Amino acid sequence: MTVQTVIPKRRFRGKPRGRELDPHLLEALRELLGDERQDATLRRRDLLIEHLHALQDNRGHLLLAELRALAAYMNLPMAAVYETATFYAHFDVIHDDQLPPPAVTIRVCDSLTCQLAGAEALKAQLEANVDIEQVRVLRAPCMGRCDTAPVAEVGHYHVPFATQERIASVIEEAHFHPDPVDWQRLNDYRREGGFALLQACREGEVTVEALMEAMQQANLRGLGARVSLPSKSGRSCARRPAPVTALLMPTRASLVPSRIAITWKIRPTSFLKAPWSAPGR
């Protein structure tokens, strides 16, 4: 009896696994962002968000094929680029089998403050009156503008105290970009006395005890379930061995009709350099 051993033939793929990179998109990426082969700093991981913004602003959305090109451009895993792009609400990732979104996007803030101010009714009103082929209406997470609730964003322009009429006016004027802000520069702020107290603390002109006394007289207290005096926590930190600084950390937040109440705690940390320390510490 003859026994013959059969070795199965190995199957070789004719092309790499996964979707192929479009070289034309990679070249277009280099024209938009710069050539990473000439400037290696363009591949820094911390530039991923900036590159995504550039792509989003250029096309109005992010093609999945563009994300593959960006992953190759930055030498990053595709998963890292995709997870970042899909995490943030303002990036519109379009898969290969999807159509691009309409030219105009209205985002209605769905935070609790805006909900109390009528955001849900506003969103329903917009959905019933817009042309869905030209405009889409989406819910969006908190926009940080609770003082002007309800808030909507048309493109990148925030509409305070939003109504259907105000939003229609913004769309008619094609005002889709934020207004420029004339921020005060750091040197101007310092010339006007900014950081004077911090400088006085560092130079020893103001002692820790003087700061704690000022905080105690101000009677500052946290709001919420746990009421605490920052001056007491600060004195506790000052008694600890140097170098110690106080790291202010929010522990909980609660919403009441008139204000947002946040409970804070002062946590001593030894990994930061203190701008001042108690005498003898």
Buried (B, 14 or more C-beta within 10 A) or exposed (E): EEEEEEEEEEEEEEEEEEEEBBEEBBEBBBEBBBEBEEEEEBBEEEBBEEBBEBBBEBBBBBBBBBBBBBBBBBEBEBEEBBEBBEEEEEBBBBEEEEEEBBEBBBBBBBBEBBBBBBBBEBBEBBBEEBEEEEBBBBEBEEBEBBEBBBBBBBBEBBBEEBBBEBBBEBBEEEBBEEEEEEEEEEEEEEEEEBEEEEEBBEEEEBBBEEBBEEBBEEEEEBBBEEEBBBBEBBBEBBEEEBEBBBEEEEBBEEEEEEEEBEBBBBEBBEEEEBEBBBEEB
